[in-house]
Amino acid sequence: MTRQCLLAVLAVMVVSVESLSAQDPPVKTIPYDGPEIICHILHNRRLKPITTLEEAAARPDETMILVLGAPQVLGPIHEATGGLQRYLNAGGNVLIASDRKLIELDIGITGHLVRAPRIRRELQGYRGRVHSPLVDFAGRDHPLFVFLSKRIATNCASEIEGINDALHDLMFFHDGRGRYMVGSPKDAPPRGRALIIAGHGMFMNAMMLQADNDNFQFTVNVVDWLRDREGSEKRTRALLVIDGKIIDDFDMKLDPPPPPIPLPPPLILAQLFRGMENERKFHFLLEKALDDNLGFVAAILFAVVTILVVMYGFKKFMEARYHLDTTAPAMIEPKPHMGPGAPIEQNQQAILQQGDLYEEARYIVLKWFKQALGVTPQRWHDKVDARFEVHGSFWSCWGLQAKADGVLNLATNKLRTRIDRDSFLAILDTLRELADALSDGRLVLLIDGKNVRQ
């Protein structure tokens, strides 16, 4: 308890110094063709990695299998699951994306690369590239294509052939030369869904981080569609195999750290510290920290101060023996006396004297919403449909939901109430707690029913 009190005092003393010395975190780089982005999506959806093929076959209704790239792993998967069709019948969901030759679920991938015609590559190739032919949707009403407004960019794509009545055509190449994607229909139940894509290059990091395609949003839709289960629960585990390698960790550390809590203006901080001094809170913390050692510490401080005073007096005495007048003649008139403060400063002083920090608290909250969630003050109006959604245990959800609702009411200006100094400090603590909850996925802000971070 003593150490905690000392740390609390030190934190109050250095908070402004830390805000000045803080530097931007280093920019994290990811490889061109690695699995970081798709792993990040799986991690964001709270899916745990499956590390063995046998584990994937244990509870098909709770798992999903994603195979990207080299198809040789499909043989061991068949042995572990008794066959992918049996795995699907037991409730599992499957994604196979490869540009290699294979036959699975009566669907074949030719292994021959499809290229956009050179003479029309500007129209039929992504960014004019012949090895990235554009594709068209067979229908826009499938759940896989929700929120897509641009196009899907392929990379080294192949072609699908074969017939399976359970799988429907979903994507064709732009010039109608063949099929690129087949899968379960839009009304398929959440058990036994399958998706086969003739190319895995669309899931590489570089293809999902471009601003002129929908590859990232499409991948999010694929993961959400495959992790559906009957009822409100979602699948909790996924087997991700990329070029024959099982990925055993989805946390790629790509989530940015929560933004710093905005500091109040210096005038507000000064009032807070002055109030704590008047209430002798610093004295109480110091006395509680030192406890029975107060007299001993006071004696040491007195001795140190005495030595410093003696040393300073000796220094001044020695300097007086060789006095040199270094003052310059007064060539300028004394500065005029400053009048009373400007109207803005007088208004701030009046607010502080009233002890109502509502406007200052709302300023901090609006600034936090902008930094943490990218929501500008202009989006808050009387008819906005905004709410926080909390995930976790009942008790943690109940407490966090109440705090989040209070901050939201303050941001939307729906509840005008007096906020004293203690309440102001409590709001700062609440913002830190909400920032942590946003960082680990326990808290989501929905505006008009849509997650603002997606």
C-alpha positions as CSV (number, residue, x, y, z in Angstrom):
1,M,0.0,0.0,0.0
2,T,2.9,2.4,0.8
3,R,4.5,1.8,-2.6
4,Q,1.2,2.5,-4.3
5,C,0.7,5.8,-2.6
6,L,4.2,6.9,-3.5
7,L,3.6,5.9,-7.1
8,A,0.4,7.9,-7.1
9,V,2.2,11.0,-6.0
10,L,4.9,10.6,-8.5
11,A,2.4,10.0,-11.3
12,V,0.7,13.3,-10.6
13,M,4.0,15.1,-10.6
14,V,5.3,13.7,-13.9
15,V,2.1,13.5,-15.9
16,S,2.8,16.8,-17.8
17,V,6.4,15.8,-18.4
18,E,5.5,12.5,-19.9
19,S,3.0,14.2,-22.3
20,L,5.7,16.5,-23.6
21,S,8.4,13.8,-24.0
22,A,6.1,11.1,-25.6
23,Q,7.1,10.2,-29.1
24,D,5.2,8.4,-31.8
25,P,5.6,4.6,-31.7
26,P,7.7,3.1,-34.5
27,V,5.8,2.1,-37.6
28,K,5.2,-1.6,-37.9
29,T,6.0,-3.1,-41.2
30,I,4.7,-6.4,-42.6
31,P,5.9,-8.5,-45.5
32,Y,4.5,-8.3,-49.0
33,D,3.0,-11.8,-49.2
34,G,2.8,-12.9,-45.6
35,P,-0.3,-14.1,-43.6
36,E,-0.3,-11.2,-41.1
37,I,-3.5,-9.6,-42.3
38,I,-5.7,-12.6,-42.5
39,C,-4.4,-13.8,-39.1
40,H,-5.2,-10.4,-37.7
41,I,-8.8,-10.7,-38.9
42,L,-9.1,-14.2,-37.3
43,H,-7.6,-12.8,-34.1
44,N,-10.0,-9.8,-34.2
45,R,-12.9,-12.2,-34.5
46,R,-11.7,-14.0,-31.3
47,L,-10.9,-17.3,-33.1
48,K,-8.3,-19.5,-31.5
49,P,-5.7,-21.3,-33.7
50,I,-6.0,-25.1,-34.1
51,T,-2.5,-26.6,-34.1
52,T,-3.2,-30.2,-35.1
53,L,-5.4,-31.8,-37.8
54,E,-6.9,-34.2,-35.2
55,E,-8.1,-31.3,-33.1
56,A,-9.9,-29.8,-36.1
57,A,-11.9,-33.1,-36.5
58,A,-12.9,-33.3,-32.9
59,R,-15.7,-30.8,-32.8
60,P,-16.7,-29.8,-36.4
61,D,-19.6,-27.7,-35.3
62,E,-17.2,-25.4,-33.4
63,T,-14.4,-25.2,-35.9
64,M,-13.5,-24.1,-39.5
65,I,-10.8,-25.2,-41.8
66,L,-9.0,-22.7,-44.1
67,V,-6.5,-24.0,-46.6
68,L,-4.6,-21.4,-48.7
69,G,-1.9,-22.2,-51.3
70,A,-0.3,-25.7,-51.7
71,P,-3.1,-28.4,-51.6
72,Q,-0.8,-31.3,-50.4
73,V,-2.1,-30.9,-46.9
74,L,-5.6,-31.9,-48.0
75,G,-4.5,-35.6,-48.0
76,P,-3.6,-35.5,-44.2
77,I,-6.8,-33.5,-43.5
78,H,-8.8,-36.3,-45.2
79,E,-7.2,-38.9,-43.0
80,A,-7.8,-36.9,-39.8
81,T,-11.4,-36.0,-40.6
82,G,-12.5,-39.0,-42.5
83,G,-12.9,-36.8,-45.6
84,L,-13.9,-33.2,-46.1
85,Q,-17.5,-34.1,-47.1
86,R,-17.8,-36.0,-43.8
87,Y,-16.5,-33.0,-42.0
88,L,-19.0,-30.8,-43.7
89,N,-21.9,-33.2,-42.9
90,A,-20.8,-33.1,-39.3
91,G,-21.2,-29.3,-39.2
92,G,-17.8,-28.0,-40.1
93,N,-17.1,-25.1,-42.5
94,V,-14.4,-25.1,-45.1
95,L,-12.4,-22.6,-47.3
96,I,-10.0,-23.8,-50.0
97,A,-8.2,-21.2,-52.0
98,S,-5.4,-22.3,-54.4
99,D,-4.0,-21.7,-57.9
100,R,-2.6,-25.2,-58.0
101,K,-4.2,-28.2,-59.7
102,L,-6.6,-30.1,-57.4
103,I,-9.9,-31.9,-57.2
104,E,-12.0,-31.5,-54.0
105,L,-15.7,-31.9,-53.3
106,D,-16.2,-32.8,-57.0
107,I,-14.8,-29.4,-57.9
108,G,-11.5,-29.1,-59.8
109,I,-9.0,-26.3,-60.2
110,T,-7.1,-26.5,-63.5
111,G,-3.8,-25.1,-62.2
112,H,-3.5,-23.0,-65.4
113,L,-3.1,-19.3,-64.8
114,V,-5.7,-17.0,-66.2
115,R,-4.4,-13.8,-67.6
116,A,-6.1,-10.7,-68.8
117,P,-5.7,-10.1,-72.6
118,R,-2.7,-7.7,-73.1
119,I,-4.6,-5.7,-75.6
120,R,-7.4,-5.0,-73.1
121,R,-5.5,-5.3,-69.8
122,E,-6.3,-1.8,-68.8
123,L,-10.0,-2.7,-68.7
124,Q,-9.8,-6.4,-67.7
125,G,-6.8,-6.4,-65.4
126,Y,-6.4,-4.9,-61.9
127,R,-4.3,-1.8,-62.4
128,G,-3.6,-3.0,-65.9
129,R,-1.8,-6.2,-64.9
130,V,-2.3,-9.2,-67.0
131,H,-1.7,-11.6,-64.1
132,S,-4.5,-10.0,-62.1
133,P,-7.7,-10.5,-64.2
134,L,-10.8,-8.8,-62.9
135,V,-13.8,-10.8,-61.8
136,D,-17.6,-10.2,-61.8
137,F,-20.1,-11.3,-59.2
138,A,-22.7,-13.9,-60.1
139,G,-25.1,-12.1,-57.7
140,R,-24.7,-9.3,-55.2
141,D,-27.2,-10.6,-52.6
142,H,-24.9,-13.3,-51.2
143,P,-23.7,-12.6,-47.6
144,L,-20.1,-12.8,-48.8
145,F,-20.6,-9.6,-50.9
146,V,-22.2,-7.3,-48.3
147,F,-20.5,-3.9,-47.9
148,L,-18.5,-4.4,-51.1
149,S,-18.6,-1.3,-53.3
150,K,-15.4,-1.6,-55.3
151,R,-13.9,-4.8,-56.9
152,I,-12.0,-7.9,-56.0
153,A,-8.4,-8.0,-57.1
154,T,-7.0,-11.4,-58.1
155,N,-3.3,-12.3,-58.2
156,C,-2.1,-15.3,-60.3
157,A,-5.6,-16.8,-60.5
158,S,-6.5,-20.1,-62.0
159,E,-9.9,-21.5,-63.2
160,I,-12.6,-23.8,-61.7
161,E,-14.1,-26.7,-63.4
162,G,-16.4,-29.5,-62.4
163,I,-20.0,-29.8,-61.1
164,N,-21.3,-30.0,-57.6
165,D,-25.0,-29.3,-57.1
166,A,-24.5,-28.1,-53.5
167,L,-22.0,-25.4,-54.6
168,H,-23.2,-22.4,-56.7
169,D,-21.2,-20.1,-59.0
170,L,-20.2,-16.9,-57.1
171,M,-17.6,-15.2,-59.3
172,F,-16.6,-15.2,-63.0
173,F,-13.7,-13.7,-64.8
174,H,-14.5,-10.3,-66.3
175,D,-14.4,-11.5,-69.9
176,G,-16.6,-14.6,-69.2
177,R,-13.8,-17.1,-69.8
178,G,-14.4,-19.2,-66.7
179,R,-15.4,-19.5,-63.1
180,Y,-13.2,-18.1,-60.3
181,M,-15.2,-18.9,-57.1
182,V,-18.0,-21.4,-56.1
183,G,-19.6,-21.9,-52.7
184,S,-22.6,-22.7,-50.7
185,P,-25.7,-20.6,-51.6
186,K,-26.8,-17.5,-49.9
187,D,-29.5,-19.3,-47.8
188,A,-27.2,-22.1,-46.7
189,P,-27.5,-23.1,-43.0
190,P,-24.5,-22.3,-40.9
191,R,-23.5,-25.9,-40.8
192,G,-21.5,-27.4,-43.7
193,R,-20.7,-24.3,-45.6
194,A,-18.0,-24.6,-48.3
195,L,-16.1,-22.0,-50.4
196,I,-13.6,-22.9,-53.2
197,I,-11.6,-20.1,-54.8
198,A,-9.2,-20.7,-57.8
199,G,-6.4,-18.6,-56.3
200,H,-5.0,-17.6,-52.9
201,G,-3.1,-14.5,-54.0
202,M,-6.1,-12.3,-53.2
203,F,-5.5,-13.0,-49.5
204,M,-1.9,-11.9,-49.4
205,N,-1.0,-8.8,-47.4
206,A,-0.2,-6.6,-50.3
207,M,-3.6,-7.3,-52.0
208,M,-5.7,-6.7,-48.9
209,L,-4.1,-3.3,-48.0
210,Q,-4.9,-1.5,-51.2
211,A,-7.5,1.3,-51.1
212,D,-8.9,0.6,-54.5
213,N,-10.2,-2.9,-53.9
214,D,-12.5,-4.8,-51.5
215,N,-10.2,-7.7,-50.7
216,F,-9.9,-6.8,-47.0
217,Q,-13.7,-6.4,-46.5
218,F,-14.3,-9.6,-48.6
219,T,-12.0,-11.5,-46.3
220,V,-13.8,-10.2,-43.2
221,N,-17.1,-11.3,-44.8
222,V,-15.6,-14.8,-45.5
223,V,-14.4,-15.2,-41.9
224,D,-17.8,-14.0,-40.5
225,W,-19.7,-16.3,-42.9
226,L,-17.7,-19.4,-42.0
227,R,-17.7,-18.8,-38.2
228,D,-21.5,-18.8,-38.0
229,R,-23.2,-21.4,-35.9
230,E,-26.8,-22.3,-35.1
231,G,-28.2,-19.8,-32.6
232,S,-26.3,-16.7,-31.5
233,E,-23.0,-18.4,-30.7
234,K,-20.0,-18.3,-33.1
235,R,-17.3,-20.8,-33.9
236,T,-14.3,-20.4,-31.6
237,R,-11.4,-22.2,-33.4
238,A,-9.9,-22.2,-36.8
239,L,-7.4,-24.4,-38.6
240,L,-5.4,-22.1,-40.9
241,V,-2.9,-23.8,-43.3
242,I,-0.9,-21.7,-45.7
243,D,1.3,-23.5,-48.2
244,G,1.3,-26.6,-46.1
245,K,2.2,-24.9,-42.8
246,I,-0.2,-24.7,-39.9
247,I,-0.4,-21.2,-38.4
248,D,-0.3,-21.6,-34.6
249,D,-0.7,-18.0,-33.6
250,F,-3.2,-15.4,-35.0
251,D,-2.0,-12.5,-32.8
252,M,0.3,-10.6,-35.2
253,K,0.5,-7.6,-32.9
254,L,-1.1,-5.3,-35.5
255,D,-3.6,-3.6,-33.2
256,P,-2.4,0.0,-32.5
257,P,-2.0,0.9,-28.8
258,P,-4.9,2.8,-27.4
259,P,-4.5,6.5,-27.9
260,P,-3.4,8.6,-24.9
261,I,-6.1,10.1,-22.8
262,P,-6.3,13.8,-23.6
263,L,-4.9,16.0,-20.8
264,P,-7.1,18.8,-19.5
265,P,-6.0,22.3,-20.3
266,P,-3.3,23.7,-17.9
267,L,-5.8,26.0,-16.3
268,I,-8.0,23.0,-15.3
269,L,-5.0,21.0,-14.0
270,A,-3.9,24.0,-11.9
271,Q,-7.4,24.1,-10.3
272,L,-7.3,20.4,-9.6
273,F,-3.9,20.5,-8.0
274,R,-4.9,23.6,-6.0
275,G,-8.0,21.8,-4.7
276,M,-6.0,18.8,-3.7
277,E,-3.6,21.1,-1.8
278,N,-6.4,22.8,0.0
279,E,-7.8,19.5,1.1
280,R,-4.2,18.4,2.2
281,K,-4.5,15.2,0.1
282,F,-0.7,15.3,-0.7
283,H,0.1,15.6,3.0
284,F,-2.3,12.7,3.8
285,L,-0.7,10.4,1.1
286,L,2.8,11.3,2.2
287,E,2.0,10.7,5.9
288,K,0.4,7.4,5.1
289,A,3.3,6.3,2.9
290,L,6.0,7.1,5.5
291,D,3.9,5.9,8.5
292,D,6.2,5.5,11.5
293,N,9.3,6.7,9.6
294,L,8.0,10.3,9.3
295,G,10.3,11.7,12.1
296,F,13.4,9.9,10.7
297,V,12.8,11.2,7.1
298,A,12.1,14.7,8.4
299,A,15.4,14.7,10.3
300,I,17.3,13.6,7.2
301,L,15.6,16.2,5.0
302,F,16.4,18.9,7.6
303,A,20.0,17.9,7.6
304,V,20.2,17.9,3.8
305,V,18.6,21.3,3.6
306,T,21.0,22.7,6.2
307,I,24.0,21.4,4.3
308,L,22.7,22.9,1.1
309,V,22.1,26.3,2.7
310,V,25.6,26.3,4.2
311,M,27.2,25.4,0.9
312,Y,25.1,28.1,-0.9
313,G,26.1,30.8,1.7
314,F,29.8,29.8,1.4
315,K,29.6,30.1,-2.4
316,K,28.0,33.6,-2.2
317,F,30.6,34.6,0.3
318,M,33.5,33.6,-2.0
319,E,31.9,35.4,-5.0
320,A,31.6,38.6,-3.0
321,R,35.3,38.8,-2.6
322,Y,35.7,39.5,-6.3
323,H,32.6,41.6,-7.1
324,L,32.3,42.7,-10.7
325,D,29.5,45.0,-11.7
326,T,28.0,43.5,-14.9
327,T,24.7,45.4,-14.9
328,A,23.9,47.5,-18.0
329,P,22.6,51.0,-17.9
330,A,18.8,51.3,-18.1
331,M,18.2,52.5,-21.6
332,I,14.6,51.4,-21.9
333,E,11.6,52.4,-19.8
334,P,10.1,49.9,-17.4
335,K,7.5,47.6,-18.8
336,P,4.0,49.0,-18.4
337,H,1.8,47.4,-15.8
338,M,-0.4,44.7,-17.3
339,G,-4.1,45.3,-17.0
340,P,-6.7,42.8,-16.0
341,G,-7.0,39.5,-18.1
342,A,-8.6,39.2,-21.4
343,P,-12.3,38.4,-21.6
344,I,-11.6,34.8,-22.5
345,E,-9.3,34.3,-19.5
346,Q,-11.8,36.1,-17.2
347,N,-14.5,33.7,-18.4
348,Q,-12.3,30.6,-17.7
349,Q,-11.6,32.0,-14.2
350,A,-15.3,32.5,-13.6
351,I,-16.1,28.9,-14.6
352,L,-13.4,27.6,-12.3
353,Q,-14.7,29.6,-9.4
354,Q,-18.2,28.2,-10.0
355,G,-16.8,24.7,-9.6
356,D,-18.8,23.4,-12.6
357,L,-16.5,21.6,-15.1
358,Y,-19.2,20.2,-17.4
359,E,-17.9,22.0,-20.6
360,E,-14.3,21.0,-19.9
361,A,-15.3,17.4,-19.3
362,R,-17.3,17.3,-22.5
363,Y,-14.3,18.8,-24.4
364,I,-12.1,16.0,-23.1
365,V,-14.7,13.3,-24.0
366,L,-15.2,14.6,-27.5
367,K,-11.4,14.8,-28.0
368,W,-11.2,11.1,-26.8
369,F,-13.9,10.0,-29.2
370,K,-12.0,11.6,-32.1
371,Q,-8.6,10.1,-31.1
372,A,-9.8,6.6,-30.1
373,L,-12.6,6.0,-32.6
374,G,-12.2,8.6,-35.3
375,V,-15.7,10.1,-34.5
376,T,-15.6,13.9,-34.9
377,P,-17.9,16.2,-32.8
378,Q,-19.9,17.0,-35.9
379,R,-21.4,13.5,-35.9
380,W,-23.1,14.0,-32.5
381,H,-26.6,15.4,-32.9
382,D,-30.0,14.8,-31.3
383,K,-31.1,12.1,-33.7
384,V,-27.9,10.1,-33.9
385,D,-28.3,6.4,-33.2
386,A,-25.2,5.7,-31.2
387,R,-24.6,3.0,-28.5
388,F,-21.8,1.1,-27.0
389,E,-21.9,-2.8,-27.2
390,V,-20.0,-4.6,-24.4
391,H,-18.7,-8.2,-24.5
392,G,-17.6,-10.3,-21.5
393,S,-19.0,-11.7,-18.3
394,F,-22.2,-10.3,-16.8
395,W,-20.7,-8.3,-14.0
396,S,-17.9,-6.8,-16.0
397,C,-20.3,-6.0,-18.8
398,W,-22.8,-4.3,-16.4
399,G,-20.2,-2.0,-14.9
400,L,-18.5,-1.2,-18.2
401,Q,-21.8,-0.6,-20.0
402,A,-22.8,1.9,-17.3
403,K,-19.6,3.9,-17.6
404,A,-19.7,3.8,-21.4
405,D,-23.3,5.0,-21.5
406,G,-22.4,7.9,-19.2
407,V,-19.5,9.0,-21.4
408,L,-21.8,8.7,-24.5
409,N,-24.5,10.8,-22.9
410,L,-21.8,13.4,-22.1
411,A,-20.6,13.4,-25.7
412,T,-24.1,13.7,-27.2
413,N,-25.0,16.4,-24.7
414,K,-28.2,14.4,-23.7
415,L,-27.7,14.9,-19.9
416,R,-26.7,18.3,-18.7
417,T,-25.5,18.0,-15.1
418,R,-23.0,19.7,-12.8
419,I,-19.6,18.1,-12.8
420,D,-17.3,18.9,-9.8
421,R,-13.6,18.2,-9.5
422,D,-13.9,14.7,-8.2
423,S,-16.4,13.7,-11.0
424,F,-14.0,15.2,-13.5
425,L,-11.2,13.0,-12.3
426,A,-13.5,10.0,-12.4
427,I,-14.3,10.7,-16.0
428,L,-10.6,10.6,-16.9
429,D,-10.3,7.2,-15.2
430,T,-13.3,6.0,-17.1
431,L,-11.8,7.1,-20.4
432,R,-8.6,5.1,-19.6
433,E,-10.8,2.0,-18.8
434,L,-12.8,2.4,-22.0
435,A,-9.6,2.7,-24.1
436,D,-8.3,-0.6,-22.7
437,A,-11.7,-2.2,-23.4
438,L,-11.6,-0.9,-27.0
439,S,-8.0,-2.2,-27.4
440,D,-8.9,-5.8,-26.3
441,G,-12.2,-6.0,-28.2
442,R,-14.5,-5.9,-25.1
443,L,-16.1,-2.6,-26.2
444,V,-17.6,-1.6,-29.6
445,L,-19.2,1.7,-30.7
446,L,-22.1,1.3,-33.0
447,I,-23.4,4.3,-35.0
448,D,-26.6,3.6,-37.0
449,G,-26.0,-0.1,-36.3
450,K,-22.5,-0.1,-37.8
451,N,-19.2,-0.6,-36.0
452,V,-17.2,2.6,-36.5
453,R,-13.9,0.6,-36.5
454,Q,-14.8,-1.5,-39.5
